[in-house]
Amino acid sequence: MFKKILIANRGEIACRIARTCRRLGVAVAGVHSSADRDGLHVRQIGESVEIGGAPASESYLRIDAVIANAARVQLISDAESVVNIHLQNAKVEGQIVGSITGEISLEMVPQDAEILIGDVLLTSGLGGNYPPNIFVGQVLSMQSQQNRLFLSGSVQSIVDFSSLSAVLVITNFEAVDITPLVP
């Protein structure tokens, strides 16, 4: 079932969709033109983003404007997810990979790395998909095989994805120097 639906319509139709969604326990968000800023559907939906001018050709009919205000979120536990990470204590890089079962595995860790159970995994920032130093989980177990080039292991995520109710979508980030100012 959907958690939230974006209503890209206006007027009575948008109001009906919003009421039905609320009855079903689904949250709603909307979009509106500058002319509809104070419209009934905007007030009933509550969470709405202005996407353009009064003519529909400048707002509701501009798919790029509507889609720009929606987001598709991929969890690190998704089967197609690969995230570059840094093992904080071992000071080595690796990757975490999601699976169809929702489990997260640790891959591409050099064989000579000294990894301990409980070691912290942070995003590395490599590849530019995630800002560096976001805490993603801890090492649960490690496996080493003589015929493999890299160590692998399992990861306990910092997030319980089965009870996740909100996400923060970072659309633009720049590294910020957080070292204290020295007089």
C-alpha positions in Angstrom: 0.0 0.0 0.0 1.1 3.6 -0.7 2.3 5.8 2.2 1.7 9.1 0.4 0.2 10.1 -2.9 1.0 13.2 -4.9 -2.2 14.7 -6.3 -1.4 16.6 -9.5 -4.9 17.9 -10.1 -7.0 20.7 -8.9 -10.5 21.6 -7.8 -13.2 19.1 -6.8 -11.4 16.2 -8.3 -8.3 16.8 -6.1 -10.6 17.2 -3.0 -12.3 13.9 -3.7 -9.0 12.1 -4.2 -7.7 13.6 -0.9 -10.8 12.5 1.1 -10.6 9.0 -0.3 -6.9 8.7 0.5 -7.4 9.9 4.0 -10.2 7.3 4.5 -7.8 4.7 3.4 -5.1 6.0 5.7 -2.9 7.3 2.9 -1.2 10.7 3.3 -1.5 13.2 0.5 0.5 16.0 -1.0 -0.4 18.3 -3.9 0.8 20.8 -6.4 -0.9 24.0 -7.4 -0.5 27.0 -9.7 0.0 30.6 -8.5 -3.7 31.2 -9.3 -4.8 28.3 -7.1 -2.7 29.2 -4.1 -5.7 29.9 -2.0 -8.0 27.3 -3.6 -10.1 24.8 -1.6 -8.1 21.8 -2.8 -4.9 23.4 -1.6 -6.4 24.0 1.8 -7.9 20.5 2.0 -4.7 18.8 0.9 -2.6 20.8 3.3 0.9 20.0 2.0 1.2 21.5 -1.5 4.0 23.0 -3.7 3.5 25.8 -6.2 4.7 24.6 -9.6 4.1 27.6 -11.9 1.9 30.3 -13.3 -1.9 30.5 -13.7 -2.2 29.0 -17.2 -2.3 25.2 -16.9 0.4 25.1 -19.7 2.7 26.8 -17.2 1.9 24.5 -14.2 -0.3 21.4 -14.2 0.4 20.4 -17.8 4.2 20.7 -17.3 5.2 17.2 -16.4 8.7 18.3 -15.5 7.4 20.7 -12.9 5.2 18.1 -11.3 7.8 15.4 -11.3 10.5 17.7 -9.9 8.4 17.9 -6.7 8.0 14.2 -6.3 10.7 11.8 -5.2 11.5 8.1 -5.6 13.5 6.8 -2.7 15.7 3.8 -2.8 16.5 2.2 0.5 20.0 0.8 1.1 18.3 -2.6 1.7 16.8 -2.7 -1.8 18.1 -5.4 -4.1 19.5 -2.9 -6.6 21.2 -0.7 -4.0 25.0 -0.4 -3.8 26.5 2.2 -1.5 30.2 3.1 -1.1 31.1 3.0 2.5 34.1 3.7 4.8 34.8 1.3 7.8 35.6 3.8 10.5 37.9 1.7 12.7 39.7 -0.3 10.0 40.0 2.9 7.8 39.2 1.0 4.6 36.6 1.4 1.9 34.0 -1.1 0.8 30.4 -1.4 -0.4 27.2 -2.4 1.1 24.7 -4.2 -1.1 21.0 -4.7 -0.6 19.2 -7.9 -1.4 15.7 -9.1 -2.3 15.2 -10.3 1.3 16.1 -6.9 2.7 19.4 -8.0 4.2 22.5 -5.9 3.7 25.8 -7.4 2.9 29.3 -5.9 3.1 31.4 -6.4 0.0 34.7 -5.4 -1.7 36.7 -5.1 1.6 40.4 -5.8 1.1 41.5 -9.2 2.4 44.2 -7.7 4.7 41.7 -5.4 6.5 41.2 -6.0 10.2 37.4 -5.8 10.6 35.8 -6.4 14.0 32.2 -7.2 14.8 30.4 -4.0 15.7 32.7 -1.8 13.5 30.9 1.3 12.3 30.1 1.9 8.6 29.8 5.4 7.2 29.0 6.6 3.7 32.3 7.4 2.0 31.1 10.0 -0.4 32.7 8.2 -3.3 30.7 8.4 -6.5 28.8 11.5 -5.3 25.5 9.6 -4.6 25.6 10.1 -0.8 27.4 12.8 1.3 30.3 11.4 3.3 30.1 10.3 7.0 26.4 9.3 7.2 26.1 6.4 9.8 24.6 3.5 8.0 25.2 0.5 10.2 27.5 -1.9 12.0 29.3 -5.1 11.0 27.4 -8.2 12.2 29.7 -10.9 10.8 32.6 -11.3 8.4 33.6 -14.2 6.0 37.0 -14.8 4.5 37.6 -17.3 1.8 41.0 -18.2 0.3 39.8 -18.2 -3.3 38.2 -14.7 -3.1 39.9 -11.4 -3.5 37.8 -9.5 -1.0 36.3 -10.1 2.5 32.5 -10.1 2.7 30.1 -9.8 5.7 26.7 -9.0 6.9 25.6 -5.6 8.2 23.0 -4.5 10.8 21.4 -1.3 9.5 21.0 1.7 11.8 17.4 1.9 10.5 14.6 -0.6 11.1 13.2 -0.4 7.6 10.0 -2.3 8.6 8.9 0.6 10.7 10.2 3.5 8.6 7.6 6.2 8.3 9.5 9.2 7.0 12.7 9.9 5.0 14.8 12.9 4.4 15.6 13.4 0.7 18.8 15.2 0.1 18.7 16.9 -3.3 21.8 19.0 -3.2 24.7 18.7 -0.7 28.1 20.2 -0.3 30.7 19.1 2.2 30.8 21.5 5.2 33.9 22.0 7.3 32.7 21.2 10.8 36.1 21.6 12.5 36.0 24.0 15.4 37.2 27.5 14.7 40.6 28.1 16.2 41.3 31.7 17.4 
